[in-house]
Amino acid sequence: MTEVLSQDEIDQLLTAINAGDSEPEDFKTATDTRKIKIYDFKRPDKFSKEQIRTVQIMHETFARLTTTSLSASLRSMIHVHVASVDQLTYEEFIRSIPTPTTLAIINMDPLKGNAILEIDPAVTFSIIDRLFGGKGEGAKVQHELTDIETSVMEGIIIRILGNMREAWTTVIDLRPRLGQIDTNPQFAQIVPPTEMVVLVTLETKVGEVEGMMNFCIPYLTIEPIISKLSAQFWYSSVRRGATTENLNVLKDKLATVDVNVVAEIGKINVPVRDVLALQPGDVVRLYNTRVGDPYSLNIGNKKKFLCRPGILGKKMAVQIIKKIAELEQDEFEELASEGEEIK
């Protein structure tokens, strides 16, 4: 920007020239040292380098999870890693993929809009061949997926989306869902051709077959969380270890975990020969246990509740009467020795 001189500065310069202290040649035009960056309005950069790096870190985790899950599903050596993360227009992405191919339209709930997971035909048919009992060889002639092959790939893609949800946990509680599978890229117009997208390219190797998986996310879809794609937010989330989203995910997963619940009447040490000699009708006397004493209800290996035996319908059951954690140790011992009923 050209510097504007004040009237006082102009007067001082004229005075110096008239007095002979300075020559006009001494005043040289300042060289403009500014760096000029070419900006293409048809292909604007929507993502900063820091945001691109964060997306790469997220999908490196996704690649590791996918490597493990696909190896277990296909019972074969699978290797997936991030090759590159770029930003380009949606039209450039569509032109760069083969026809036919496997295009999965992904609903990115709670984010608006869709994303695309594209799997190279060589990788697709290698996976299908492996699941059908083959050695994992790719098809020699590329063709559109049959109904059975499409159904098989749906199961694989759903498994991959589970890995994606886990990889995005630090940023958002993403719940990706498979919409539909297409084979012609021209039919998958999820955003305008000039819209910018971030493209995550994953090199995939199934046995001896190599190919690419591309995950295309439009800027319009990822825009609501763009501020979270920063190194500061990412590392602070990692240090905190437990965000609200993480806790909700952990609660959902823990809610489906099975645990052993055992009502323990009592204990006794019995030699093996006595156990082998037991017959129906024999009475086994337990240590420090009387009729009417409350039972200990164990969760895993820990005593958590006191309970009473009973019947619910036609099944044996127990009624929880109090938490052991709420009792003093002396009170618990007294209850165990005297058989007092707790109300």
C-alpha positions, 0 to 999 in steps of 0.5 A: 500500500502506498504511504501518504505523506503529511503536509509537514513531511512534504514541507520538510522535504522541500526545505531540505532540497532547497537548502541543498542538503539532499538531491532528488536522486536520493529519494528512490521509489521503494520496492514492493516486497509483498508476496502475491498469491494467485487465487482461483475463484473457481477453485477456492481453498476452503480448508486450511493446512491445519484442518487438512492435517487434522482430517488426516490424523482422524483417518489414520485412526480409521485406517488402523481400525479398518485394517483390523476389522477387515482382516478379521472378517475376511480372514486374510491379510488386509492393509489400509493406510492414508495415502493423501488428503486433498481439497478439490472440486466435486467434479474433479473427484467424479472425473478421477474415479473409474466406471463402473465402481462401488459408490456408497452414499453415506448419510452423515447424521447429525451433519447435514448432507451426504458423503461418498465412500468409493471402493476401487473395483479391484478391491471390491471383487477381491473382497467378494471373492474372499467372502465367497470362499475364494483366495481373494483374487480380483475379477478379470473383467469388471462388471456392475455388481449383481444383487447378491454382490451388492448385498455382500458389500453392504455388510462390509461397508456397514462394518467400515462405517462403524470404524469411521464413527469411532475415528470421529469420536473426538470431534463429533458423535458421528452416526454414519448410515449407508444410503444406497450403492451406485456403480455409475459416478454420474448418478451420484450428484450429492453437491454441485460440480463446483462445490469444494470437497475434502478427499481422503485417499486410502491405499488398500491391499487385500491379499495380493490385490491393491487398490484405492478407497476414497472418502469424499466429504463436501465442505457444506457437510463438514462446515458446522464442525470446521472450527473443531478441525484444529490442532488445538481443539484436537490435542485438548480433546485428547488430553481431556480424554472424556468429552460429552460425546465420548461419555455418551458413546461409552455409556451406549457401549457399556449398556450392552455389556453382559456381566455375571450376577451370582446370588451366593448362599455361602461357602465351604471347603470340601475335599474332592472325594466328598464332592464325588460322594454326594447324593441327592438328599445330602445336606451340606452345612455352610460356614457362618450361614443360617436359614433366613440369612440374606444372600450376597449378590455378586456382580462379577467378583465383587459383593454389591447387594444383599438379597432374599431368595424367592420365585417369580412366576415359574422361575427362581429369583432374588429380591435385592434389599440393600447395597452392601456399600451402604452398610458398615462392616460391623453391621454386615457381620452382625447381619451375617451372624444373627440372620437379621432381616433388613427392611 
